[in-house]
Amino acid sequence: MRLVKYATLMMLFLQFGCGEPTTTPGTIRADGTMELSVEGCFRIVTSDRIFQPLALAAEFQVDGLPVRFEAKLKPTFNTCMAGETVELLHIERRN
């Protein structure tokens, strides 16, 4: 009986106690590079996607700046149409 309890506890621990951090559906975490589009808007370019942030602090408006960010998809139109529109939840410079 003890063995069954112990095995059950171990299985629960392994299933729920370990693993990768998860993101909420519609949330993106990625590394990218800031890029100034020909329209004059800044966008974030990753290895496979392009994102247009709704509000971007001036300190990140630097062409070629490597960044790490977390954002939420906001399916809406924007004036630049330079990528998928996102609301930045967090952004930081990447080394």
C-alpha positions as CSV (number, residue, x, y, z in Angstrom):
1,M,0.0,0.0,0.0
2,R,2.8,2.4,0.8
3,L,4.5,1.6,-2.5
4,V,1.3,2.6,-4.3
5,K,1.0,5.9,-2.4
6,Y,4.7,6.7,-3.0
7,A,4.4,5.9,-6.7
8,T,1.3,8.0,-7.1
9,L,2.9,11.0,-5.4
10,M,6.0,10.7,-7.5
11,M,4.0,10.6,-10.7
12,L,2.0,13.7,-9.7
13,F,5.2,15.5,-8.8
14,L,6.8,14.6,-12.1
15,Q,3.7,15.6,-14.1
16,F,3.0,18.9,-12.4
17,G,6.3,19.9,-10.6
18,C,8.6,20.0,-13.6
19,G,8.5,21.4,-17.1
20,E,8.8,24.5,-19.2
21,P,7.1,27.8,-18.2
22,T,4.0,28.2,-20.2
23,T,2.6,31.2,-21.9
24,T,-1.0,32.3,-22.2
25,P,-2.6,31.6,-25.6
26,G,-2.1,34.6,-27.8
27,T,1.1,35.6,-25.9
28,I,4.5,35.6,-27.6
29,R,7.9,35.4,-25.9
30,A,10.8,35.8,-28.3
31,D,14.1,37.3,-29.2
32,G,14.2,39.7,-32.0
33,T,15.8,42.8,-33.6
34,M,14.3,46.3,-33.8
35,E,14.0,47.4,-37.4
36,L,12.9,50.7,-38.9
37,S,10.5,50.0,-41.8
38,V,10.4,52.0,-45.0
39,E,7.2,53.5,-43.7
40,G,9.1,55.0,-40.8
41,C,7.7,52.7,-38.1
42,F,9.6,50.4,-35.8
43,R,8.9,46.7,-35.8
44,I,10.3,43.7,-34.1
45,V,11.7,41.0,-36.5
46,T,12.2,37.5,-35.2
47,S,13.5,34.5,-37.0
48,D,10.1,33.7,-38.5
49,R,7.7,36.6,-37.8
50,I,7.4,40.4,-37.8
51,F,5.5,42.3,-35.1
52,Q,4.3,45.9,-34.9
53,P,4.1,47.1,-31.3
54,L,1.2,49.4,-30.5
55,A,3.4,51.5,-28.1
56,L,7.1,51.4,-28.1
57,A,9.3,53.4,-25.6
58,A,11.7,55.8,-27.3
59,E,14.7,53.9,-25.8
60,F,13.8,50.9,-28.0
61,Q,13.4,52.9,-31.2
62,V,16.9,52.1,-32.4
63,D,17.4,50.3,-35.7
64,G,19.3,47.0,-35.2
65,L,18.8,46.9,-31.4
66,P,18.6,43.2,-30.2
67,V,15.6,42.7,-27.8
68,R,13.9,40.1,-25.8
69,F,10.1,40.7,-25.5
70,E,6.8,39.3,-24.3
71,A,3.7,40.5,-26.1
72,K,0.0,39.8,-26.6
73,L,-1.4,39.6,-30.0
74,K,-3.9,42.4,-30.8
75,P,-5.6,41.7,-34.1
76,T,-6.2,45.3,-35.3
77,F,-5.1,47.6,-38.1
78,N,-2.3,50.1,-37.6
79,T,-1.1,52.9,-39.8
80,C,2.2,51.2,-40.7
81,M,0.9,47.7,-41.5
82,A,4.5,46.5,-40.8
83,G,3.6,43.2,-39.2
84,E,1.3,41.5,-36.7
85,T,0.1,44.1,-34.2
86,V,1.0,43.4,-30.6
87,E,0.8,45.0,-27.1
88,L,4.1,44.8,-25.4
89,L,3.9,43.3,-21.9
90,H,7.7,43.4,-21.4
91,I,10.7,44.4,-23.5
92,E,14.4,44.5,-22.7
93,R,17.7,44.9,-24.5
94,R,19.5,41.7,-25.3
95,N,23.2,41.3,-25.3
